[in-house]
Amino acid sequence: MGKVMRSANQMSKLKCQMSDCLLFVTFFVICFLSFVICHLPEAYPLELKKDDVASIKRVKLPKGNESLWSNWTIGAIIKALLIDGDYLWIGTSDGVIRYNKKNDGQVVYTTKDGLRSQSILSIARDRDGIKWFGTNGGGLTSYDGKRWKSYDSKDGLVDEYVWSIAFESDGTMWVGTWYGVNKIRKVDEKPWGRYTLEVLANEWVYVTMIDKEGTKWFGTEGGVNSFDGKVWRTWTHKDGLGADKGLIEKELGKPVELLPSGKRHMGHETRADQYNPDYVVSGVIDHKGDKWFGTWGAGLSRFNGKNWKTYTMSDGLPGNMIHSLKLDSMGILWIGTNGGVSRFDGKGFKNYKMEDGLFSNTVYSIAIDQDGTKWFGTFGGVSRFMDR
């Protein structure tokens, strides 16, 4: 009987201890949440259309950064930006936002308005001012200011994941997808031109560019291609594209995973330990005609038509994952990476990160105003940098 009583007392004490522990944990959680809420950045919501998915809010910056930087939180990945007069078109993973830079007004477009997919991968404007949107699984969509129209595999699109769009001077459109390239003189003229593995280094095409001579350049998961209208050429890491694995591992101080081509690696873009020098995800052509290609974890490569040169963190870059590239009117190259944004003047890199005012260190897209203002699409929001 005594043993039973002692056991009951022990159980009673244990219950009391557990109850006290639970009260302490509850109190701690409440205090922690109160602290977090009180220290969240102040936000200023802008009016949205009802039932839209994407949303944009201005974020108040710490003192000292307000003169140069402004940030907006969107709560989505910003893969594409386009400047169009007073408007900034923002392609998010949850729809398209047309943002008025002068008065903060905005309109949000989703599948309810005509998009086939709300995940936007690319935005371009043709010579008639029509906006073209490459989507994640929803094909190619145009918007003339009044009407949305979508095109998919039934129309001749080689794939409905559209990562890049470029236009020739005569209006011919080149479209890079996850299964090759389309050449579209006019959308109503069929069949559309199709180029896949028979000429491309890899069918996964992320970059489409056209130089002054009319040569087309493509960045794929297997290297770089050019097409002058007659001959296709290919360059890979063996030719000088991307940095060596040993250098990247030395910079990071740890082994890196060799990322195989031919797989859809959405969602892994912030991992610094993944590497493939042939995997090209961004590109730009500078004023001299040199081609710049951003790789998946293997740095930034420049090709002058004969030789390759690659820049990495050892040269001053904030990260080796090069998501986006843009050239300003002064010939300065702006580079969006997994470690912040960088400014390259041909001599050295100047980097900007969250502590400087950038919304996020993962920068997927870049747009530049006529007055020199820079816009950066990041993981979760948009930053404006007024260093002009």
N, C-alpha and C positions, 0 to 999 in steps of 0.2 A: 504493500500500500504506500510505503514511504517513497519507493522508487517511482511510483506513478505520480505522486504529488510533486516530486522534484522534476520529473519530466514535464509536467503541466506548467510548473513555474518557469522552466527553461523556455518552453514554447511561448509563454506569455511575454517573457523578456525579449525573445527574438522578434516577436510581432511588433513590440514597441520600438525596438531598434530599427526594424524595416520601415515602420511608419515614420520615425524621425528622419531616416535617410531619404524617404520619398518626399517629405516636406522640404528638406534641404535642397534636393535636386530641383523640385518645382520652383522654389524661391530663386535658385541660381538661374534657371532657364528664363524666368520672368525678368530678372534683372538684366540678363544678357540681351534679351530681345528688346527691352526698353532702351538699352544703350545703343544698340544697332539702329533702331528706328530714329532715335534722336540725332544720330550722326550720319544719316543718309543724306546725299546731296539734295539740295532744294531743286525741285523740278517745276517747270511751268508748262502745263498741258496746252496743246493747241487743239482747236475744234476739228473733229473728224466726222466723216459720214457715219451714219448709224450702221452697226453690224459689220464694220470692216475689221479685218484681222490685224493688219499692220497699224502701228501707232507711233507718233513721234513727239518727244517732249524735250524741251530745252533744259540743259543741266547747268546749274550754277557752279562755276569753277572757284577754286581757292584763290585768295588774293595773291596778286602777282602775275597770274596767267591770263587775266581777263582781256588785256589789251591786244593780245595776239591770237588767242584761242577761243573758240566757242564750240560747245558740244551738244549733241542731241542724242538722247537714248531712244532706241527703236525696238529693242528686244528681239532682233532678228539679225541674221548674217547678211551683210551688204556686199554682194558680189559684183554689182555694177552701178556706175554713176555716169550721168550725161548732163552736160551744161547745154541749155537751150534758151538763150536770151536771159530773161529774168527768172527762169525756172531751173531748178535742179531736179532731174529725174533720178529717183533712187530705186534700184532694183533689189528687193529684199527676198528672204526666204519665205515671206508671208504676203507678198503682193508688191505693187508698184505705187510709189508715192511721188506725186508732182508737187514739189515744194517751191513756194514763191519766196525768193531770197530777199525781196524788198519789204514785204509786210507779214511774213510768217504764215501766210495762208497756204492751205494744202488741200489736195484731193487724193484719196486713196482708191486704187483700182484692184479688184480681185477677180475671181472666176465669175462672180455675179455680174461683172461689167463686160466680160467677153474673153478674159484670159482662159486658156485651157489648163494652165498650171500656175499657182501662185508663187512658185519658187523661180526666181529670175536669175539667170546666169550671165546674160550680156544685154547691152542696149546700144543701138546705133541709130543715126539719123541719115536719111538719104538726101539727095540734092533737092528734092521737093519738100523737105521738111517733115516727111513722114517718119515716125519713130518705129523701130523694129526691136522686138524683144525676143531673145533666145531663152527658152524655158527649160526647166528640169523635168523632162518627160512629157511636156505639153506642146512640143514643136516650136514653130516660128510664128510670131504674132505681130501684126502691124496695127498702128493707130494713127489715123489722119486728123485727129482732133474731134471727130464725131463718131466714127465707127471703128470697131475692132474686127479684125479678120485673122483667122488662124490657118496655118498650113501644116500638114503632117505627112506621114509616109504615103498616104493615098494621093497626095499631090505630087509626090516625087522626092520628098525629103529623105535623105539616106538614113537619118535617125532622128528621133524626137527629143534628144538631149542636145541642145544647141549652145555651145560654149563661146563662139566667136563669130563676128559679122564684119565684113569690110566691103567697101564700094569702090569700083573703078570710076574714072572721070565720066564715062558714058552712062553710068548708072547701074552697070552690071554688078550684081551682088554675089559675094563669095561667103559661104556659110560653113563653119567648122563644127562638126558634131562628134558624137561618140562612135560613129561608124564610118567616118570619112568626110568628104567635102562635096558641097553642091555649088555649081555655077548656075546663076539664075539671071538671064538677060532681062526678062520680064516674067512676072509670076504667072501670067496667063499663057506664056509660050511654053509648050511642052514638047518633048520631055526636057527636064532640067538636066544639066551636065552632072555627072557623078564620077568621083574619083575615090577609090578605096585602096585596099592593100596592094593592088597590082602596081601602084606607083608611090604610095606613101610608106614612110618608115614604120608607121603604126597607124591603125585606124582611129585612135582616140586623139582628136584634134582640138587643142585648147587655144591655139593662137592662129589668127589669120591676119596677114598684113600685106600691103601692096606698096612697092617702092616707086620712085619717080620714073623709072624706066618701064613700069608696068609689070615687073616680075612679082609673082605671088610668093609669100613666105608663110610656112606653116610650122607651128610648134606642136609636137605630138608626144605621146608617152614613149616613143622609141627613137627620138631625135628630131632634127630639123630638116624640112624639105623646102626646095624652091622650084618654081615652075615659070619659065619665061614664055610660055605659049607653045613651046615645042619640046623642050627637054626638061625632065625631072631630075633633080639632084638631091642627094642625102648626105647629112653630116651627123655624126654621133660622137660619143665620148672618145672613141679611138682617133677622131680627127682633132680633138681639142675642146669639145663641148663639156662643160661642167668640171668641177674639181675632183681630184683623186680621193678615194675613200680614206686613205691614210691621213691626209691633211685634215679632213673633216673630223675624224676621230681624235686627232691631236688637238684641234681647236675646242672640241666639246669635252675632252678628257674622259671619253668613254666610247665603247663600241657603238656603231650605228647599224641599223637594220637595212639591208639592201631591199628596196621595195620593188617587187616585180612589176613589169608593165602588163597592161591588159586587164586590170581590175579596177572597179569603181571605188575609189578611196575617199569618198565623201565622209567628212567627220574626223579625219585624221590630220587635218591641215596644220594644227598647232603643235604637232609632235616634232621636236627638234632632232630626235634620234632616228628618223627615217631618211633614206638617201637613195636617189637614183639620178645620175648625171645626164641620162638621156631623156628624162621626164621633164618636158618643157611646159610650164604653166602660164607664162607671161612673156610679152615681147613689145618692142618699140623700135622705130627707125629714127636715128638722130639726123641733125641738119647736114652732116657730112655723108650720110647714106650708110653709116655703120649700123648693123643690126645687133640689137641687144636681146638676150633671152634669159629669162628667170627660170631656174630649175627647182626641182623638188629636193631641197636639202643639200644641193651641190653648188650653191652660189649663183653669181651673175656672170654671164658670158657675153663677150663682145666679139663680133665677126666683121672684119673690114673687107671681106671678099677674098682674102688670101689666108690670113692668120686669125687664130682665136686667142683671146686673153680672158681669164676668169678671175673674178674678185670674190673674196670670201670674208669671213669675220677677221681674219688675220690682216686684211687690208683696211678694215674699219667698218665693215657692214655690221648692223646690229643683229642680224640673223642670216642664215644660209637658205632658208625657205623664201623664195622670191615670188610673192603672190601677184604683184602688180607693178607696172612701169608706166611712167608718163613723162613727156618732155615739155618744159615750159618755153615761152617765147624767147628766153635768153639762152636757150640751149642747155639749161640745167636739167639733169635727170633726177626724177623723184622715184623712190623705190619703196614699195610696200613689202614688209617682211613679217616673219613670225616673231620678231623682236623689236618692232617699232618701224618708223618711217625714216628714210635716209635721203639726204640731198648730196648729189655728186656733181661737182663743177669741172670734172676732168682731171683734177689734181688730188682731191681728198673727199672724204665722206663727213658729213655733219648729221648726227642722228638726233631724233626726237622720240621721246617715250612718254608714258603716262605721267611721270613726274614733271614733265615739261608742259603737259596740258592735253596730250593725245588721249582720246576716249579709251582706246584699247591698243595693246602692243601688236595685235594681229590685224594687219592692214590688207584687205582683199582688193580694194579698188581705189582709183585716184581720178579726180577731175580737176581741171584748172580753168578759172574764169579768165575773161579777156583782160581784166585788170590785175591779174596775177594771183588772185586769191586761190589757195589750194583747198580742196575738199577730199577727205579721206573716208572711205567706207570701211568699217572695221567689224569685229566680232561684237555685235550688239548695238552699234550706233554709228554716228557720223561726226567727224571733226572738221571745223573750218579753221584754217591757218592763214592769217593776214600778215604775211611778212613782206608784202610788196613794197 
